[in-house]
Amino acid sequence: APAIAPACPATTKEKPVLKDHKCSLIPPDICAQLKEQSGADYAGLGYQRPNVDWKRYDQVMIPPVLAFGGPDQKFTGEQQHALVSYTYEKVSKAFDTLHELADIPGAKVVKIQIALTDAAESSPVLRSVSMGLPQARLIGTLKFVFTGSYPFVGWVQGEAVVSDSVTGEVLAGGVERRAGGA
């Protein structure tokens, strides 16, 4: 499954974390089949139904991005709206260059539903200090080497379900996690 979180040059790919081994958007039977994937163009965890005739689909329908927040969600409604709007814009722009975008289901239309399932905001002041002071930069680099993430950066995790827009049959799914880079 392709990567779904907006990947800007200043992000690093991290291993997705599924709380209690459960997905928020992806159906449980598909979630149980997710496998680790590598490469910049692929989600960290992915599933693709065997024998899909992808050439059959020549349009993509992208409904508004969903946001699932738990009880410890730290974002305001305004921040959450900005994040889902940004994600929708980036994903729509990426697919618009490859396929015609569709507004309604159809026989040749694949639907890509995306949900932001978890996120943490960065600490701008601590982030600036950590990359500005040589000693702090060294500590930050060591943290990245041992943990795979930089200190004081925000991150976002999302899920995507790719389905036939008419039948609803799940064709692919993925979970991606990105963190702000150095």
Number of C-alpha atoms within 10 A of each C-alpha: 24 21 24 28 25 21 20 11 8 10 17 18 22 18 18 19 16 15 8 6 9 13 20 19 22 23 13 12 8 19 21 13 13 20 15 14 18 12 10 12 12 17 29 26 25 24 24 18 13 8 7 10 8 10 7 11 16 15 21 26 24 20 15 16 21 20 19 14 15 9 5 6 12 13 14 9 9 8 12 19 15 12 19 18 15 14 23 21 14 17 19 18 12 12 15 14 9 11 15 12 19 18 12 13 17 17 13 16 23 27 28 23 19 28 24 26 21 19 22 15 15 15 12 12 9 14 19 15 13 21 19 11 11 11 11 17 19 13 16 19 19 15 14 15 11 9 11 15 24 24 24 20 19 19 20 20 23 29 27 27 23 24 19 21 20 14 10 12 14 20 22 22 30 32 35 28 28 25 23 21 17 18
